[in-house]
Amino acid sequence: MNKTAKLGIDPTARIDRGAEIGREASIGPYCVVGANVVIDDGCQLISHVHVSGHTRIGARTVVYPFASLGTPPQSVKYRGGATRLTIGSDCDIREHVTMNIGTEDDRGVTEVGDKCFLMVGAHVAHDCKVGSNVTFANNVLLGGHCTIGDNVNFGGGVAVRQFVRIGEGAMIVGLSGVRADIIPWGMAWGPLADLVGLNVVGMRRRGFSKTDIHGLRAAYQELFLGPGIFRKRLEKIAETHGNDPLVTEMISFIRDGNRPLTMAAASAASGETTPDPS
C-alpha cells in the first residue's frame, strides 16, 4: 500500500503539493485539489470532486461526485484576484453543487456556514454569505452578493436574485423566484415570490413557544396587512412590540435594508395558514 492510500487519498486523485489535507481526511478516486486549498480534519471527498482557488472546507464536511468548489466567479468584473471560498464544518454537499470564490469589488469571499445541506445541482454564487443550518433542495440558485440567515430552507428550483437578503428561519417554497429581501421567519411563495405568512412549522421546530409565535404573528399582520403607510406602521410596531425579541429582529432586518422588501400578496391570508412547502 502506497503512502497516499495510507492517508486516505486514492492513488488516482491529483493533489497539488501546496494543498493542506487534514487528519483522517478522505480524498476519493479522480478528485482534483488545487494548490491553495485547505481540506480540514475528517473531510470526505467521495470521488470526482474538483476543488480549486483559495478554498477552505471545514471539518467533517462531505462532498459528493462532480461538485465543483472554488472556481472563479461568473462575473465580468472579476480581475483574477486571490479571492476566497470558505465552507463550514459538518456540511453535506451533494452531486453537481457549484460554489464560486468572491470578487474584488465586494466581500472578496464567498461564505457558507456550518451544517448546511446542499442537494443536487445547488449553486452559491460569488460574494454570497450563507449562514448555518441552511437547506438547499435540488437546483436552488443564489445570485451573487446574497446574504442568507441561519436556518433558512429553500424548496427545489428556487432562484434568488443578486444582492437579496433572506432573514433567519425563512422558508422559500419550491419553484419561487425571489426578487427582494425576505423578513426573518417569513414564508415566500410564487413565480415572483410574495410573502404569504410566517414559517410557523420552522419556528416550532426551533423550539419557539406559542407565545413567541403569536407575538410575531400579531406584529406581522399589523405590519404587512394593516391599513395606512407601511413606514408608519413599522414605527408603531417598534413602539408597541419593542420588548419582543422576534419582532425586534424583524424590525431591525427591515431597517437595515437598502433594497426592496418582499411584501405580502394582496390575497395572502392572515399568516395563520400557509402553503404546504412539500
C-alpha positions, -999 to +999 in steps of 0.1 A: +000+000+000+015+034-010+017+065+012-013+082-003-035+052+002-025+051+038-035+087+042-069+080+027-060+095-006-069+074-036-039+070-060-059+084-089-066+117-071-045+147-081-034+168-050-012+198-056+018+200-033+006+233-019-027+219-007-032+212+030-050+180+039-062+175+075-060+144+096-083+115+087-095+133+056-105+111+027-099+120-009-116+096-033-109+085-069-102+111-095-106+141-073-086+173-081-074+196-053-056+228-061-025+244-046-043+269-023-069+246-009-073+236+027-092+204+035-098+202+072-098+172+095-122+144+087-135+158+054-146+133+027-144+140-010-162+109-023-149+109-059-146+132-090-147+163-068-129+195-081-116+220-055-096+250-067-089+286-058-083+298-023-108+275-008-112+260+027-136+232+035-144+228+072-140+197+093-161+166+086-178+181+056-187+155+029-186+164-008-202+141-034-192+134-070-189+161-096-192+190-072-170+220-082-159+243-054-137+274-056-137+282-093-136+318-105-168+339-101-192+341-131-187+378-132-174+400-160-159+423-133-136+397-118-100+406-123-082+374-113-076+383-077-069+359-048-104+360-035-117+331-014-144+305-007-149+292+029-172+263+037-180+254+073-179+222+093-203+192+090-218+203+057-233+178+032-226+189-003-243+166-029-237+159-066-231+187-091-231+215-065-211+246-076-197+274-054-175+303-067-149+324-049-157+361-043-148+392-063-125+421-056-154+447-056-174+432-028-166+409+002-138+391-016-151+359-001-180+335-005-190+320+028-211+290+037-217+283+074-218+250+094-242+221+090-255+232+057-272+207+034-269+215-004-287+190-025-281+181-062-273+210-085-274+238-060-253+269-068-238+295-045-225+325-065-197+349-057-197+370-026-227+352-010-228+348+027-248+318+038-255+311+075-255+278+093-281+250+092-293+262+058-310+236+035-309+239-003-332+215-021-322+204-057-313+231-082-315+261-059-297+291-074-282+320-055-272+350-075-241+370-065-238+390-033-268+374-015-270+372+023-288+342+038-295+339+075-293+308+097-319+280+095-333+291+061-350+264+040-352+265+002-375+243-017-365+228-051-358+250-080-358+283-061-339+312-078-327+341-058-318+374-074-284+390-067-280+412-036-311+398-019-311+393+019-331+364+034-336+366+071-332+338+097-356+309+096-374+319+064-389+293+042-389+297+004-414+273-013-402+254-043-401+270-078-402+305-063-383+334-078-370+357-051-365+393-062-365+412-029-355+408+007-375+384+029-380+390+066-368+366+093-392+336+097-412+347+066-426+323+041-424+333+004-442+316-025-447+321-062-430+327-095-422+362-084-423+354-047-447+372-024-448+370+014-476+346+023-472+343+060-448+330+086-428+298+087-447+286+118-436+250+113-399+261+113-405+282+144-420+252+163-391+230+152-367+256+166-384+254+199-403+287+200-433+288+223-469+296+213-464+330+230-434+337+208-452+327+176-484+346+185-465+377+192-446+377+159-478+368+141-497+397+155-469+421+145-467+406+111-504+410+105-504+446+116-473+455+096-480+437+063-518+435+062-529+466+081-541+499+067-521+530+061-485+538+052-460+509+057-433+530+072-457+545+098-469+510+107-433+499+111-426+527+136-458+520+155-449+483+159-414+493+171-431+512+199-457+487+208-437+455+204-403+468+215-398+441+242-404+412+218-370+398+205-385+382+174-404+414+165-373+435+172-353+412+149-378+416+121-378+454+125-340+456+126-338+435+094-362+458+076-344+490+088-310+477+078-320+470+042-314+494+014-331+474-013-368+463-020-386+442+006-408+413-003-444+423+006-475+403+014-496+393-016-530+410-018-546+376-015-524+364+014-541+350+044-536+364+079-504+345+083-521+316+102-525+294+072-495+289+049-490+267+018-476+232+021-439+235+012-436+199+001 
